[in-house]
C-alpha cells in the first residue's frame, strides 16, 4: 500500500504530460470532426456526416488505397532489406562499429532532406537516375515523378532507402543474441545455411522483428513529408496519402471538420494495427 501511495504521485507528471500532449489533441480532433465549416454559415454541428462524406469521396478513397499500397509494400521491402543487411553485418569480423555507423546514416538523415535528395535523383532534367540510364541523351530522359506508376515507386524507394537501416539495427541486435551453440549444433546435424536461418535464427529473432514491424507500420501509415516534398500528390493525386489529403482539407481548403475526420481515420487505422501487432507480440512471449 505504501509503495502504491508513493508511486502514484511520482507518475502524476508523466500522466499530465501524456494527457496534455496525446489525449487532449486526439479528443479535440475527434470533436472537431463532428462539425462542418462553411464560409457562409460558419461552424455547424453535423454529427457523423463528415465520416459519411469521407466514405463516399472518391478522392479520399484513392488516397486510402495508395496509403495501404505504400505501407504494405514499403514495410515488406524494408523488413527484407533490413534482415539481409543485418545478416551481412553480422558476418563481418572487423570494423563492425564503422559499418553500423554507415548503415544508420540514412535513418539519421531528416525525412525532408532525404525527400529533397530523392526528388533530385528522379528529376526529369538533371536527375542522377536519368543520367545513369541514358547518359547525355537528353531526348531519352524520363519524367519519373510525372507518371503515376514511377512516381509511386519513387516514393516507396525513398522510404525503403531511409527506413531499412532502422530495421537492420534492430535485426542485428536480435542476431547477436542468438546462441552460437544452436547454430553450431544445427550445422553439425547437416543443416545448410538457408535451413539454419529459417528454422533456428528466424524464430529466435522474431520478437525483435515484430518490434521493428510495429514501428515501421505506424510510421508508414502516417507518412506525409515524403509526399509533400517529392510530389505533393501529383500526378492526378495518384501519390496522395491520407495524411497529405487531410492537410489539404484542413489548411489550404479550411475544411477543418472534414480534415479532422481524415486525421481520426488515420489514428484509428494506426491504433488498430498497433493493437493487433502488440497482441501478437504478447502471444509470442507467453508461448515462450
Phi, psi and omega in degrees: 000317181295319179298322179294321179294328179281323185293322183297312177298327180290331178277345186302315179301320179293322178294319178296316178299316180297316180294321183289324187252357179231302185294312182299312179300321180295313179296320180297318178294319179297321178291318179298330182291349180268006182239153177247132181254127180226137178293344182266306185265351181082211184266126181229142176289131182230005179066231182264017182299323180297324179288322175296320177296323180297321181288341180257355182278113182297322178297317179296319180294326177293322178291323176297318180300311182291328177300315179292320177300313180298312184296312183294314184289315182293317180295319179299314180294321180294322179295316180294311181297319180297318179294318179297317178297317179297319178297320180294317180294323183294337179274347180286135183270315182242155176076023182295325181297316179294320181294319178299317179298320179293323181291323184283348183304313179302322179290329181284337179292130176303144185300322180296318179296316178297321180295318177297318179299313181289333174295321175293322179301319184264010180299140186281346183252317183228026180286148181295324182297313178299318180294321180294325182275321189239359178063229182270005180282084185298329181292344180268351185298145182249143175271082188299320184275000178258000178246134186305311185293309183290328177295318177296316179296325179296317179294319178297317180298318179297318180291320179296318179300318185284318192267346181298327180294326177298314178296322182298318181293319178292318178295323179296320177299321177293321180296323183285350176265357179285124180298128180293336180297323179293317179295321180292321178296319178295323179293320179295326179285358176099006180285130178285174185300319181296316179293322178298323180291311187285330185255345180240302186291309185300315178299328182282330180263004181302319177303317178296320179293326178293324175296314177299318179298319180300310181293321182288324177296316179298317180293320184294322182284342177252025179298137179216308189295324177301313181292318182299318184278317189279317188226337187053040177085349181285161356276141175054037177063020181285340180248014179284137178245171187299317181297318180290322177297317177296321176299316180298319182289322185282318190257295179299319183267349176057036172261077190295322179294315181293317177297324177294324177298321176296317179297320178296320178298316178299316179299316182295319179298312180296319181296315181296316179295320180295316179298318179298317180290321179295320177296322177297316178297321179295318178296322177298318182293320179294321180298328180281000000 
